[in-house]
Amino acid sequence: MTVYTEKTHVMNTYARWDVTIAKGSGTTVWDHTGKMYLDCTSGIGVTSLGHCPPAVTAKLHQQLDTLWHSSNLTQQPLQEELGQKLAELSGLDQVFFCNSGAEANEAAIKVARRYAQKSKGEDRFEIITFGQSFHGRTLATLTATGQQKVKEGFSPLPAGFITVPYGDVEAVKKAATNRTCAVLLELVQGEGGVHPASADFVTELYDWCKQNEILFMIDEVQTGIGRTGEWFSYQHYGIIPDVVTLAKGLGSGFPIGAMIATEAVAAAFSPGSHGTTFGGNQLATTAGMATLLEMEQQNILPHVKELSQYLLGALGELAKQYSDQIKGVRGLGLMVGIEMNGEVGTYLKTAQQKGVLLLQAGPNVIRLLPALVIQKAEIDQLIIVLKEILELTKA
Ligand SMILES: Cc1ncc(COP(=O)(O)O)c(C=O)c1O
C-alpha cells in the first residue's frame, strides 16, 4: 500500500494521525505494516458493529450484484422498509434520507423553518442551539454549532441562529422571541467534550418547548443507534422529540444520514422542497437495514449498558488512583469521556504506539467510542494500556 506522507493532492482539512489503517475486523484494525490496534474510536462512532460485520457485509455483497442506485424519481422500497423500522424504533413517523450528519441537520433546520412558517408565518425562523455543541460543517450547521473555531473565516453566516449556554433553560427562555421556531441540541455533547445533559434540564426544556409550540429537535448523529444503550439518547429521558437526526452508526461505515420527524412536521415538506441525488440509495439503505437487524439479533442494547458500567467502573478506579492526572470520567453507554488535567495529545500518541486508538474531544478530554460489540477482555486490555500511559506520565 502506498503511504502518502509528503506531496498530497488532498486538501489540508484534517490534522491526520501518523497511522494508515489497511484492514479491520471487529474491534481490531491493522495498519499498513501489519501492526494491530484495538480500535476504541469506531471511525468516530461509525462502525458500531465492529469493522466489516459479516451480516452487513453479506447483505451489501448481495445488493452490489443487484442494484447500486436508482434515482429518487423512482419508487424506493428499501427506503420504505428502513423508514418503517426507524419510525418504529424512534416513535416518530417519517424519514428523509441523506448522506451525512451535517445533511441530516440541514434537513432538520429546513423542515423546522418550513413547518413554522407555514403554520405561524414568515417571521418564525430562529433556532436556538447550545454552547460547545457540534452540528456539522455546512454553512447552516456550522452556524448552529456552539463553537467559534468552526466558524472562523466563513462569514457572513446565515441569520437565524442563537446560541445559549448548555444546560441553562432560563437562557433559552430569555433568548426566545416570537421568531423562535425550534431548539436543536445533543443530549450527550460529543465533539464538545462528552457532556451528558441533566434530566432536569431536558425535561424542563422539553415541557417549555411544548407549551410554547417550539419544535424540540435532537441531534442523534453521534448518540443514536444504540451508542448510549438505547436506540436514541432521548429514550433515557422519557421524551419524544419532534425531529431527530442520524448518521454515523446507522450504516456500519456506509455513508447514510437520516432526519426523522413527526407526521405533522414532516408534512411541511412536499415534492421539490428538499432532495438529494444519493440520499437513501439501495446500497445505503441496505447497509442501514442490515445494521439495525443485526443489532436486534445481537440484542445490543443490554450489552451496551452492561459494558458501559464495566468500563465506567474501571475508569472510575483509574481516576481514583491517578487523580493527579484525571479530573473526572463521564458518559452514557459506550460514549465516554475522561477529562484530564492537561492536554491529551501525548496520551493519544502514546496509546497509538501501544496499539490502542483513542479520540480527543476538546483539548482535555480523551473520548472513547468503541464498537458496541466490544467485550470485557478488550476493555481490560484498554485499561492496562491506559494505566501504563498514566504511569509513564506520572509526575
Ligand atoms: C452530534 C453531531 N452532529 C453532526 C455531525 C456532523 O456529521 P457529519 O460529519 O457526518 O456531517 C457530527 C459529527 O461529528 C456530530 O457529532
The ligand as an ORCA input file, in Angstrom:
! r2SCAN-3c Opt
* xyz 0 1
  C     -23.527     15.496     17.007
  C     -23.024     15.626     15.597
  N     -23.785     16.227     14.684
  C     -23.397     16.354     13.409
  C     -22.177     15.881     12.989
  C     -21.762     16.031     11.567
  O     -21.816     14.810     10.927
  P     -21.033     14.569      9.542
  O     -19.591     14.656      9.851
  O     -21.481     13.201      9.110
  O     -21.506     15.630      8.611
  C     -21.338     15.250     13.908
  C     -20.013     14.760     13.507
  O     -19.137     14.548     14.281
  C     -21.775     15.110     15.246
  O     -21.015     14.514     16.176
*
